[in-house]
Amino acid sequence: MPPAVKKSKHESTQRYLDIAEIKEDCVVLKDGTLRAVLLVSSINFSLKSDEEQNAIVSAYISFLNFLEFPLQIVIQSRKLDIDGYLDNLKKIEKEQTNELLRIQTAEYRQYVSELVQLGDIMTKRFYIIVPYNPVSDRQTSWFKRFLALFTAAQKVKLNQTEFVKRRHFLFQRVEHILTGLNSMSLKSVVLDTQSLIELYYNTYNPDIADKEKLVEINKLRIE
């Protein structure tokens, strides 16, 4: 009898995810639906005047009333990552010609590093996920929507023409959301492909994300 094949103890996380691929600033799910992710700023509502608070509330109500599709709001709390800031300080330290300033820069860099480690400082980020599902569109017939209930779980491979079409409708929704957020004095930006990959990588690999940094997609080599 042939020897038994030993199964890997560590199966890939990807097989359990709904994500088929990430490209052209959007997430393609296995059922053929698309997602765009917006990074949104925050405002200190309690520090606003009564008039400003009323204006924000009114803008938020209008924003909700004009929505014709669902949204997902995600808040992530992560340990503050200052590696880039510390690397920049280290570079300044090496280039410093004044010995006193070089020593002060080194001491400051060490102080900031220890402060973040001891204080366990957290940072919050706010995201809005904008979906596009063609089978749930109002123009789709009832029969197609009913049929989709039985096929949504199946993996759907989109051709480029269909992908471009769905992406167009998705980003029409994104523009609508950006306008609504701007009316509430909230700044927002659409995550590009690299940012989306990093977001999902950090989300599903919190234990190793700090140790194993991702390579930028334009620097990847496919052999």
Order of alpha helices (4+ residues) and beta strands (2+ residues): beta-beta-beta-alpha-beta-alpha-alpha-beta-alpha-alpha-beta-alpha
